[in-house]
Each structure stands twice: as C-alpha cells, then as structure tokens.
C-alpha cells in the first residue's frame, strides 16, 4: 500500500491508470443501477472524468 501511494505521489502511470479505470467502472455501474437517482445523475460525469484522466495518465512515465 505504501508503494502504491508513493507511486501516486510521483505521478507513475500504473497506479494512476488503475484509479482512472476504477472511476470509469464506477461511472458505468452508476449508470446501470436503477435505485439511486443521484448515482444515475452523476454517472456520465464520473465516466467522463475517468476517461479524460485515463487519456492524460497514459502519457505519464512508467
């Protein structure tokens, strides 16, 4: 866990890609659930932020 946080602080590609992927997955899950209206409302924004984050992070050094 400590290495993961250190790599996040040093802007390494691997951990930031994982965070972006989790955001995309959460956004898709929020979009597909029919129970919580707030989750559905913000699902597109979360997916968009995760996608943009993934595009930017793909240029970070390994």
Secondary structure, 3 states (H helix, E strand, C coil): CHHHHHHHHCCCHHHHHHHHHHHHHHHHHHHHCCCCHHHHHHHHHHHHHHHHHHHHHCCCCC
